[in-house]
Amino acid sequence: MSAFAIGLSLALAGCVTSKAPETHAALTIAPPVEAPQDGDWWKAAGDPLLANLIERGLAADNDLACRAARLHEQEETDASASRRLSGKVRALVGKDEAPERDAARMAWAYAYAQARADRATEVALAYVQVRRLQQVLILRTQRLDQFRDNAVIAEFRRQAGLVTAIDGGLGNSMAGVADADVAATRARYDEARGRLSALTGMTDTDLLTALGEKADIPTFAVDASPASEAPLHRADLLALRSRLESSLAHDKITQVQLDAAIAAPEDATTSQVLRDALQKLTKADEGARAEIASTRVALAAFDKRESALADTAAQAKRAVTDARSAYRAGFGDFATLYVAEAAALAAEEARVGLKADRAATVIRLHKQEGAGWSAADLDPPMGTASCD
């Protein structure tokens, strides 16, 4: 054995007998939050197509696959570092970095879970927008057909000497405006459908087939409001907590110090590092709860608005029927018919918009309350991805 090797062996042996390595248990800022066993809210949303599109969107997300790959790479790096610092070498270094690495790894895992929930939300919102525009397009196309029919009737009555050419001109003008509206709506629908195609990896032809001709906007149920003191299952908050725990472990903060700071955060003896960490976590939690409360208040207002709009739409529909009958019988004027039909269309479009807004709000609430990820996502499967 060389003199260098003998010297190193003696040095290591001396360290083992003279100094034990520092060991730190994992730090816990707050009681553990149980990960959902199945947080995929879309599976029970009552819309099979939505569920299928979200699953496709998750599978097609290259960024999500890269996050999973990086998470596994980090696990390998940590395991290698742990092996290098095992036994006598760890004794020589005099420091156990496992808690710091474990907390950092959990932060990565929670970040992946949150990215999954974000992607599901993105696909769901894109789907609702497609359904909204699809239904508006149907309404405007139907109204265009009616306006053209009105123009034909007006021209027939003009030729019969019952009205002036003004009615026919007005009817053609209305049809022209409606035609432009249909074209603009179709362009927006095509654009929204293209975005959904890109998110899900589907061709436009396949997506059109899946959407069909019936443009139903999903109606999602809303769970009862959770207790205000109940822990939030948001992966982004858990990722933040894990990052803070890793940082505190790196700074050699002990659980005793952490518990004392939690019990008395304003104590003058509490270090600034601990104060900053606890304030950051508290601020994030309070912000999340305020966001949820605001969204639930918005949802509570939808029911009354939907009821009022339903009554308005029913009245507008009756007005159109009466105005059309009167005009065809020669008792009403064309302007009244035009106003009635325009009002009826506006009421129906408002109902579509309100239903879509409610669906989008429920989707956002799911994410805000921590749905969209599960315990299994903390150890995602390796996939194939093109990563930088």
C-alpha positions in Angstrom: 0.0 0.0 0.0 1.3 3.5 -0.9 2.2 6.0 1.8 -0.7 8.2 0.5 -3.2 5.4 0.8 -2.0 4.5 4.3 -2.2 8.2 5.3 -5.7 8.5 4.0 -6.8 5.3 5.8 -5.4 6.6 9.1 -7.0 10.0 8.6 -10.4 8.4 8.0 -10.0 6.1 10.9 -9.1 9.0 13.1 -12.2 10.9 12.0 -14.4 8.0 12.8 -13.2 7.8 16.3 -12.9 11.5 17.0 -16.0 13.0 15.3 -19.4 11.5 14.4 -21.1 12.9 11.3 -23.8 15.5 11.8 -27.2 13.9 11.2 -30.3 15.9 10.7 -33.8 14.5 10.7 -36.1 15.7 7.9 -37.6 19.1 8.8 -41.4 19.5 8.8 -42.8 23.0 8.6 -46.4 21.8 9.0 -48.3 18.6 9.5 -48.1 16.4 6.4 -50.9 16.8 3.8 -52.1 13.6 2.3 -51.9 13.4 -1.5 -55.2 12.6 -3.2 -55.5 9.0 -4.3 -57.4 10.0 -7.4 -57.6 13.7 -8.0 -58.6 13.5 -11.7 -61.8 15.4 -11.4 -62.6 15.1 -15.1 -63.2 11.3 -14.8 -66.4 12.1 -12.9 -67.4 15.2 -14.7 -70.0 13.5 -16.8 -68.4 14.4 -20.2 -66.5 11.4 -21.7 -65.1 13.5 -24.5 -63.6 16.0 -22.1 -62.0 13.1 -20.1 -60.6 11.6 -23.3 -59.2 15.0 -24.5 -57.5 15.7 -21.1 -55.9 12.3 -21.1 -54.7 12.9 -24.6 -53.4 16.3 -23.6 -51.4 14.9 -20.7 -49.9 12.2 -22.9 -49.0 14.7 -25.6 -47.3 17.2 -23.3 -43.6 17.0 -24.0 -42.8 19.5 -21.2 -44.6 17.2 -18.7 -42.6 14.2 -20.0 -39.4 16.2 -19.7 -40.2 17.1 -16.1 -40.7 13.4 -15.3 -37.4 12.6 -17.0 -35.5 15.3 -15.0 -37.1 14.0 -11.8 -35.8 10.5 -12.4 -32.4 12.0 -13.3 -32.3 13.9 -10.0 -33.1 10.7 -8.2 -30.2 9.0 -9.8 -27.9 11.9 -9.0 -29.0 11.9 -5.3 -28.6 8.2 -5.0 -25.1 8.5 -6.5 -24.2 11.3 -4.1 -25.5 9.3 -1.2 -23.3 6.3 -2.1 -20.3 8.5 -2.4 -20.9 10.0 1.0 -21.5 6.6 2.7 -19.5 5.0 5.5 -16.1 6.5 6.3 -16.2 9.2 3.7 -19.4 10.6 5.2 -17.7 10.4 8.6 -14.8 12.4 7.2 -17.1 15.1 5.7 -19.1 15.2 9.0 -22.4 16.1 7.3 -25.6 14.2 6.3 -27.2 15.9 3.3 -30.0 13.3 2.9 -32.8 15.5 4.4 -31.9 18.4 2.2 -31.8 16.2 -0.9 -35.0 14.4 0.0 -36.9 17.7 0.5 -35.6 19.1 -2.7 -36.6 15.9 -4.5 -40.1 16.2 -3.1 -40.3 19.8 -4.3 -39.5 18.6 -7.8 -42.2 15.9 -7.5 -44.8 18.3 -6.4 -43.9 20.7 -9.1 -44.4 17.9 -11.6 -47.8 17.1 -10.1 -48.8 20.8 -10.3 -47.7 21.0 -13.9 -50.0 18.0 -14.6 -52.9 19.8 -13.0 -52.1 22.9 -15.0 -52.1 21.0 -18.2 -55.5 19.4 -17.5 -56.9 22.8 -16.7 -55.5 24.2 -20.0 -57.1 21.4 -22.1 -60.4 21.7 -20.2 -60.7 25.5 -20.7 -59.8 25.1 -24.4 -62.5 22.5 -24.7 -65.1 24.7 -23.1 -64.1 27.6 -25.5 -64.6 25.3 -28.5 -68.0 24.2 -27.3 -69.0 27.9 -26.6 -68.1 29.0 -30.2 -69.6 25.9 -31.7 -72.9 26.6 -30.1 -72.8 30.3 -30.9 -72.0 29.4 -34.5 -75.1 27.1 -34.6 -77.3 30.0 -33.2 -76.0 32.5 -35.7 -76.3 30.2 -38.6 -79.9 29.5 -37.7 -80.6 33.2 -37.3 -79.0 33.9 -40.7 -81.4 31.4 -42.3 -84.3 33.2 -40.6 -83.1 36.6 -41.8 -82.8 35.3 -45.3 -86.3 34.0 -45.1 -87.5 37.4 -43.8 -85.9 39.1 -46.8 -87.7 36.7 -49.2 -91.1 37.4 -47.4 -90.4 41.2 -47.6 -89.6 41.0 -51.3 -92.8 39.0 -51.9 -94.9 41.6 -50.0 -93.2 44.4 -52.0 -94.1 42.8 -55.3 -97.6 42.4 -54.0 -97.7 46.1 -53.4 -98.1 45.6 -49.6 -94.9 47.3 -48.5 -92.2 49.6 -50.0 -88.8 48.5 -51.1 -87.5 49.6 -47.7 -88.5 46.3 -46.1 -86.7 44.2 -48.7 -83.6 46.4 -48.5 -83.6 46.2 -44.7 -84.1 42.4 -44.9 -81.1 42.0 -47.2 -79.0 44.2 -45.1 -79.8 42.2 -42.0 -78.9 39.0 -43.8 -75.6 40.5 -44.9 -74.7 41.5 -41.4 -75.7 38.1 -40.1 -73.6 36.4 -42.8 -70.6 38.5 -41.7 -71.2 37.5 -38.1 -71.3 33.8 -39.0 -68.1 34.1 -41.0 -66.3 35.8 -38.1 -67.6 33.2 -35.6 -66.6 30.4 -37.8 -63.0 31.8 -38.0 -62.9 32.0 -34.2 -64.3 28.5 -33.9 -61.6 27.2 -36.3 -58.9 28.9 -34.3 -60.1 27.6 -31.0 -60.4 24.1 -32.4 -56.9 24.3 -33.8 -55.6 25.2 -30.3 -57.4 22.2 -28.8 -56.0 20.0 -31.6 -52.5 21.1 -30.8 -53.0 20.5 -27.0 -54.3 17.0 -27.5 -52.2 15.8 -30.5 -55.3 15.1 -32.6 -55.8 16.0 -36.2 -58.5 18.6 -36.9 -60.5 16.0 -38.8 -60.5 13.6 -35.8 -61.4 16.4 -33.4 -64.3 17.5 -35.6 -65.6 14.0 -35.7 -65.3 13.7 -31.9 -67.1 17.0 -31.3 -70.0 16.1 -33.5 -72.8 18.5 -34.4 -74.4 18.7 -30.9 -72.7 21.6 -29.1 -73.3 20.8 -25.5 -71.4 22.8 -22.9 -70.7 20.6 -19.9 -72.4 21.4 -16.6 -70.1 20.6 -13.7 -71.3 19.9 -10.2 -69.5 21.8 -7.4 -68.6 20.1 -4.1 -69.5 21.7 -0.8 -67.1 24.4 0.4 -64.3 22.8 2.5 -63.8 23.9 6.1 -61.7 27.0 6.3 -59.1 25.3 8.5 -58.9 22.2 6.3 -55.4 21.8 4.7 -55.1 22.5 1.0 -54.1 19.7 -1.3 -52.5 22.1 -3.8 -49.3 20.6 -5.2 -47.8 24.1 -5.8 -48.1 24.9 -2.0 -46.6 21.5 -1.1 -43.7 22.2 -3.6 -43.1 25.5 -1.9 -43.1 23.9 1.5 -40.6 21.2 0.4 -38.3 23.9 -1.1 -38.3 25.8 2.1 -37.6 22.6 4.1 -34.7 21.8 1.9 -33.3 25.4 2.2 -33.7 25.3 6.0 -32.0 21.9 6.2 -29.1 23.4 4.1 -28.8 26.1 6.7 -28.6 23.5 9.4 -31.9 24.6 11.1 -33.1 22.0 13.6 -36.7 20.9 14.1 -36.5 22.4 17.6 -35.6 25.8 16.2 -38.3 25.5 13.5 -41.0 24.6 16.1 -40.0 27.5 18.3 -40.3 29.9 15.3 -43.7 28.5 14.4 -44.9 28.9 18.0 -43.6 32.5 18.3 -42.8 33.9 14.8 -42.4 37.4 16.2 -39.9 36.4 18.9 -36.8 38.6 18.6 -34.6 35.5 18.9 -36.1 33.9 15.8 -33.6 34.1 12.9 -34.5 36.1 9.8 -34.1 33.0 7.7 -36.9 31.3 9.6 -39.1 34.3 9.6 -38.8 34.7 5.9 -39.6 31.1 5.3 -42.6 31.0 7.5 -43.9 34.3 6.1 -43.5 33.1 2.5 -45.5 29.9 3.3 -48.2 31.8 5.2 -48.6 34.4 2.4 -48.9 31.7 -0.2 -51.5 29.7 1.8 -53.6 32.9 2.5 -53.4 33.9 -1.1 -54.7 30.5 -2.2 -57.6 30.5 0.2 -58.6 34.0 -0.8 -58.5 33.0 -4.4 -60.8 30.0 -3.7 -63.2 32.1 -1.7 -63.5 34.7 -4.5 -64.1 31.9 -7.1 -66.9 30.4 -4.9 -68.5 33.8 -4.5 -68.5 34.1 -8.3 -70.0 30.7 -8.7 -72.8 31.5 -6.3 -74.0 34.3 -8.5 -74.3 32.2 -11.6 -77.5 30.4 -10.6 -79.5 33.7 -10.2 -78.1 35.0 -13.5 -78.9 31.9 -15.3 -82.5 31.9 -14.0 -83.0 35.6 -15.0 -81.6 35.0 -18.5 -83.8 31.9 -19.0 -86.9 34.1 -18.3 -85.5 36.8 -20.7 -84.9 34.3 -23.4 -88.4 32.8 -23.1 -89.9 36.3 -23.4 -87.8 37.2 -26.4 -88.7 34.0 -28.1 -92.5 34.7 -27.6 -91.9 38.2 -28.9 -90.3 36.9 -32.1 -93.2 34.5 -32.7 -95.7 37.3 -32.3 -93.8 39.8 -34.4 -93.3 37.2 -37.2 -96.9 36.3 -37.3 -98.0 39.9 -37.3 -95.7 40.8 -40.1 -96.7 37.9 -42.3 -100.3 38.8 -41.7 -99.7 42.4 -42.6 -100.3 43.8 -39.2 -96.7 44.5 -38.1 -93.7 46.3 -39.5 -90.4 44.9 -40.4 -88.4 47.0 -37.9 -90.3 45.4 -35.0 -89.6 41.9 -36.3 -85.9 42.8 -36.7 -85.6 44.2 -33.2 -87.4 41.1 -31.7 -85.2 38.6 -33.6 -82.0 40.5 -32.7 -83.0 40.6 -29.0 -83.8 36.8 -29.0 -80.4 36.0 -30.5 -78.7 38.2 -28.0 -80.5 36.5 -25.1 -79.6 33.0 -26.4 -76.0 33.9 -26.9 -75.9 35.4 -23.4 -77.1 32.1 -22.0 -74.4 30.2 -23.9 -71.8 32.6 -22.7 -73.0 32.4 -19.1 -73.0 28.6 -19.2 -69.5 28.5 -20.6 -68.3 31.0 -18.0 -69.7 28.9 -15.2 -68.0 25.8 -16.6 -64.7 27.6 -16.9 -65.0 28.9 -13.4 -65.6 25.4 -12.0 -62.6 24.1 -13.9 -60.4 26.8 -12.3 -61.9 26.1 -8.9 -60.8 22.4 -9.2 -57.2 23.5 -9.7 -57.4 26.2 -7.0 -58.6 23.6 -4.5 -55.8 21.1 -5.4 -57.5 18.7 -7.9 -55.9 17.4 -11.0 -53.1 15.3 -9.5 -52.7 12.2 -7.4 -50.2 10.4 -5.1 -49.0 8.4 -8.1 -47.8 11.6 -9.8 -45.1 12.0 -7.2 -43.3 9.1 -8.8 -44.3 9.5 -12.5 -43.4 6.9 -15.1 -40.6 7.4 -17.4 -41.7 8.4 -20.9 -40.1 9.2 -24.2 -39.6 13.0 -24.7 -37.3 15.3 -26.6 -35.7 17.4 -23.9 -33.1 20.1 -24.1 
